[in-house]
Amino acid sequence: MMLDTLMFGLVSWIFGLAVLYLVIRLAVRHAIKDADGRRAAERPRNSA
């Protein structure tokens, strides 16, 4: 019974950390994309 509780807690922590990692990774990806878009909008265009 003690081992079952320990395993459940361990699996719960691993699952929670994996979800947190994926959410942070997705947020960073979107932030970089947004920053690139803003930088491209501020960049002067060459009209040659």
Summary of the structure (lengths in Angstrom):
residues: 48
radius of gyration: 21.4
end to end distance: 75.4
largest distance: 75.4
contacts: 79
relative contact order: 0.07
helix: 85%
strand: 0%
